[in-house]
Amino acid sequence: MSNFNVSIFQIRDSSFQIGLKTGEELRNTSILKIFESITKQEIDLHNMKSIYSAYAPHLLEELEGLAQGLEIPMNKAAALFSGYDVPKTEAMGCSTLLTKEYYVRNYDFSPALYDGIFSLVQADKTFATAGYNLQILGRHDGVNEKGLVAGLHFVSHDGYAKGVSPWASIRMVLDGCSSIDDAVAMLKEIPHSACYNFSLGDQKGNMAEVEASSEKVIVRYGESALACVNHFQDEQLTSKNRDSIEESIQRNKHLLGLMDKRLSHHDMFYHFKNVESPIFFTDYENLFGTLHTFSYSYQHSRILTTIARSKQVLDINFLDWVNGDDILEGSISGFIQEG
């Protein structure tokens, strides 16, 4: 069993200053070397700026701040952190259940390729957000002040193209969209790099899964509940699934079975985080181990989140945080144990 830690960043400032402060926090860490090993040395900066200017110009300001905070050139910061034109990443697993009351999700991958940062950010030009960082600028999952929740689910690399990574797309959606309709509209326009599902829920209890490839985007809506895993279900896109999706299908069946139990937000969260749960995995060596559980209750504006085998649970009234009440925790500690 090895120690596993996540840092908590709380920043209220301009987008540039958010990038600057984040970069200063990361300046003496190993994260630069990790991203240098999995990203390109250079990307088409002009094309990236053109896309981001259209959907999230504030992220360009944040990138500039990151570059200054890390004392590196802007073109290097863009290659490392923008989430544009990222080489193919290995498979990852994610399981999400949405109801009219809440959103609950597990993220499964390897701690070796994990930012280990949970950020609460309040910028001057965007919605305030809380979520787990991916490639620093992007997000695995999270919620914004309007009660919109989103998460990513890898499907395949079929039709892989130069485009925006799903974690950058999640960040754009959370920063700029207030509802399912807004998020769906944006995800239909963003040039996607690979095949991913996006799980979406909003304050009104609406829920959707956006099945996105570089060529086509399909939307599945839920009524009382919706499960989202790692394969496409719409027949227009099923040919893009990986050859082996049996495990994803089994997780989907388990999640669908949970819908009938009418569990509370609290009980569903604890089911997801329980190491004995069928949706908690420990195959970290093969990039399929549960790293964090993230959830949100629409009615109570309540985030419940934790990391693998942690005794700590962050219990945050997010609207209170948006209104100025910082949380006291600076980190979460857990453990990684191979199955």
FENCORNOR-V706637 format. One line per field, one symbol per residue. psi: psi as a letter, one per 20 degrees, with the letter a starting at -180 (. if undefined). Layout:
psi->???
This chain:
psi->pqqpqpqppopoargghggghgghhihkrjhghghhijrqhqrnhggghgghhhhmhhhhghgggggghilqqghghghhihjplpqpqrqqqpppppaihrppqqppbpihlphlpppopnrijrqqqprpqpkfhapgraqriijpqqqqopfrjpkproapqhhhggggghhiqirggggggghhhpoqhaoqqpppqrhjjqqqpooprihqpqppqqfhrpqpckqqhphiihiiqrhojgghgghgggghhhhiilqrgghgghggipiiqijpqjmhhkkmqpgqpprppghjkpppqrrpkqipppopohhgghjinqqhqirppaqppq.
